[in-house]
């Protein structure tokens, strides 16, 4: 860690974190341009696609413009929540609006998994903290394969694709366990900031593990079960 500020700016204080919006004009301009392009590109005859574009714009704003972005500089648990928004909300919304076609699901699954684990390596985390270019490269490494993965899950229903959610759930559980039961904090960048919010760095890391377990695993497990049940039902009635 070289003392530089992370992309989202300095860690906010606990008393005014809700004012810590990201005002990066390049980011805001890019989000506005992509949203307008997306709305123009989708078919007017498919209101579901338009809603997906709008939902993706909201999710991207929450992840990268709202105070959640600044909070990732204070709390590692906020970083974990940020990842869940990107993986579980933003990427599926993009997939619903602009699905990636004809790509074997194994490839984006492996790439998404690699990016998820890379984000949790302390050395890679520090590099993303210190360099905005590394930060955005790692965001892209997470979002792009997640987009392709969710395209296969949502647009090619069936038992085979539903089962691919299970190893994602398993990874969430393993990461959650590692973060929750580690005896020491892994991410030294948060040592000086977590205390502003009444947490030690270790307690913050444990909270991140619990977030990974409950809001991370539970919805995916429920979706996998629902998709598998529908696939089996359709096969039984075919």
C-alpha positions in Angstrom: 0.0 0.0 0.0 1.6 3.3 -1.1 -0.7 5.8 0.6 -2.6 6.8 -2.6 -6.3 7.2 -2.6 -8.5 4.5 -4.1 -10.6 5.3 -7.2 -13.7 6.0 -5.2 -11.9 8.7 -3.1 -11.1 9.0 0.5 -13.0 7.0 3.1 -15.9 9.0 4.4 -16.7 9.7 8.0 -19.5 7.9 9.7 -21.4 11.2 10.2 -21.7 12.2 6.6 -21.0 9.1 4.4 -24.4 9.6 2.6 -23.0 12.8 1.0 -20.0 11.0 -0.5 -21.2 10.6 -4.1 -18.7 10.0 -6.9 -18.6 13.1 -9.1 -16.1 11.7 -11.7 -17.4 13.5 -14.9 -15.9 10.8 -17.2 -17.7 8.0 -15.4 -21.0 9.9 -15.2 -20.7 10.9 -18.9 -20.0 7.3 -19.9 -23.0 6.0 -17.9 -25.3 8.6 -19.4 -24.0 7.8 -22.9 -24.3 4.1 -22.5 -27.8 4.3 -21.1 -29.0 6.5 -24.0 -27.3 4.2 -26.5 -28.9 1.2 -24.7 -32.4 2.6 -24.8 -32.0 3.5 -28.5 -30.5 0.1 -29.4 -33.2 -2.1 -27.8 -36.5 -2.8 -29.6 -39.4 -0.6 -28.7 -41.6 -3.7 -29.1 -39.9 -5.3 -26.1 -40.5 -3.2 -23.0 -38.7 -5.9 -20.9 -35.4 -5.0 -22.7 -36.0 -1.3 -22.0 -36.6 -2.0 -18.3 -33.5 -4.1 -18.2 -31.4 -1.2 -19.6 -32.9 1.2 -17.0 -32.3 -1.3 -14.2 -28.7 -1.8 -15.4 -28.2 2.0 -15.3 -29.6 2.2 -11.7 -27.4 -0.7 -10.6 -24.3 0.9 -12.1 -25.1 4.2 -10.4 -25.5 2.4 -7.1 -22.2 0.6 -7.5 -20.0 3.4 -8.9 -21.6 6.7 -8.2 -23.6 6.4 -5.0 -22.0 6.6 -1.5 -21.5 2.8 -1.7 -18.5 3.5 -3.9 -16.9 5.7 -1.3 -17.8 3.3 1.5 -15.7 0.6 -0.2 -12.7 2.8 0.8 -13.8 2.6 4.5 -15.1 -0.9 4.9 -14.3 -4.2 3.3 -17.8 -5.3 4.0 -19.0 -2.5 1.7 -16.6 -3.8 -1.0 -18.3 -7.2 -0.6 -21.7 -5.6 -1.0 -20.4 -3.7 -4.0 -19.4 -7.0 -5.6 -22.8 -8.5 -5.0 -24.5 -5.5 -6.7 -22.1 -6.0 -9.7 -22.5 -9.7 -9.9 -26.0 -10.2 -8.9 -27.8 -7.1 -10.2 -25.8 -5.2 -12.8 -24.5 -8.2 -14.8 -28.0 -10.0 -15.0 -29.6 -6.7 -16.1 -27.1 -6.3 -18.9 -27.7 -9.9 -19.9 -31.4 -9.4 -20.0 -31.0 -6.3 -22.2 -28.2 -7.6 -24.5 -27.6 -11.3 -24.1 -24.4 -12.9 -25.3 -25.2 -15.6 -27.7 -23.5 -18.9 -28.6 -20.8 -18.9 -25.8 -20.3 -22.1 -23.8 -21.3 -21.4 -20.2 -18.1 -23.0 -18.9 -15.9 -20.2 -20.3 -17.5 -17.2 -18.6 -18.0 -19.3 -15.4 -14.3 -19.9 -15.2 -13.4 -16.3 -16.1 -15.9 -14.9 -13.6 -14.6 -17.3 -10.8 -11.0 -16.3 -11.5 -11.9 -12.6 -11.3 -13.8 -13.1 -8.0 -10.9 -14.9 -6.4 -8.4 -12.4 -7.8 -10.3 -9.6 -6.1 -9.9 -11.3 -2.8 -6.1 -11.8 -3.0 -4.6 -9.1 -0.8 -1.9 -8.2 -3.3 -4.4 -7.8 -6.1 -6.7 -5.9 -3.8 -3.9 -3.5 -2.9 -3.0 -3.0 -6.6 -6.7 -2.1 -7.4 -6.7 0.3 -4.4 -3.5 2.1 -5.5 -4.1 2.3 -9.3 -7.4 3.4 -11.0 -6.4 1.5 -14.1 -6.0 -1.7 -12.2 -9.3 -1.0 -10.4 -11.2 -0.7 -13.7 -9.4 -3.6 -15.3 -10.5 -5.8 -12.4 -14.1 -4.5 -12.6 -14.1 -5.3 -16.3 -12.7 -8.8 -15.6 -15.6 -9.4 -13.2 -18.5 -7.7 -15.2 -17.8 -9.0 -18.7 -17.7 -12.8 -17.9 -20.6 -12.3 -15.4 -22.6 -10.7 -18.3 -21.9 -13.8 -20.5 -22.6 -16.2 -17.6 -26.0 -14.7 -16.8 -26.8 -14.6 -20.5 -26.6 -18.3 -20.6 -28.5 -18.8 -17.3 -31.3 -16.5 -18.2 -31.7 -17.1 -21.9 -31.0 -20.8 -22.1 -33.3 -22.2 -19.4 -32.9 -25.9 -18.4 -31.6 -28.1 -15.7 -28.1 -28.2 -17.1 -27.7 -24.4 -16.9 -29.5 -24.1 -13.6 -26.9 -26.5 -12.1 -24.1 -24.0 -13.0 -25.4 -21.8 -10.2 -24.4 -24.4 -7.6 -20.6 -23.9 -8.0 -21.2 -20.2 -7.8 -23.1 -20.7 -4.5 -20.3 -23.0 -3.3 -17.6 -20.3 -4.0 -19.6 -17.7 -2.2 -19.8 -20.1 0.8 -16.1 -20.8 0.7 -15.1 -17.2 0.4 -17.6 -16.3 3.2 -16.0 -18.9 5.5 -12.5 -17.8 4.8 -13.4 -14.2 5.6 -15.5 -15.0 8.6 -13.1 -17.4 10.3 -9.7 -15.9 9.5 -7.8 -15.0 12.7 -6.4 -11.8 11.2 -7.5 -9.2 8.7 -6.3 -9.7 5.2 -6.9 -6.2 3.8 -4.6 -3.7 5.6 -6.1 -0.7 3.7 -9.1 -0.8 6.0 -7.2 -0.8 9.3 -7.4 2.9 9.8 -10.9 3.4 8.5 -13.2 0.6 9.9 -12.9 2.1 13.4 -14.7 5.2 12.2 -17.8 3.0 11.9 -17.3 1.2 15.2 -15.7 -1.9 13.8 -12.2 -3.4 14.0 -10.7 -4.4 10.6 -11.2 -8.0 11.7 -14.8 -7.5 12.6 -15.4 -5.7 9.3 -13.9 -8.6 7.5 -16.1 -11.0 9.4 -19.1 -8.9 8.5 -18.0 -9.2 4.8 -18.0 -13.0 5.2 -21.5 -13.0 6.6 -22.7 -10.7 3.7 -21.2 -13.2 1.3 -23.0 -16.0 3.0 -26.5 -14.6 3.4 -27.3 -12.1 0.7 -24.7 -13.6 -1.5 -25.5 -17.3 -1.4 -29.2 -17.4 -0.5 -30.7 -15.7 -3.6 -28.5 -17.7 -5.9 -29.4 -21.0 -4.2 -33.1 -20.1 -4.4 -32.8 -19.2 -8.1 -31.0 -22.5 -8.8 -33.7 -24.4 -7.0 -36.5 -22.6 -8.8 -34.9 -23.1 -12.3 -34.2 -26.7 -11.6 -37.8 -27.3 -10.4 -39.2 -25.6 -13.6 -36.9 -27.6 -15.8 -37.9 -30.9 -14.2 -41.5 -29.9 -14.4 -41.3 -29.1 -18.1 -39.5 -32.4 -18.8 -42.2 -34.3 -16.9 -45.0 -32.6 -18.9 -43.3 -32.8 -22.3 
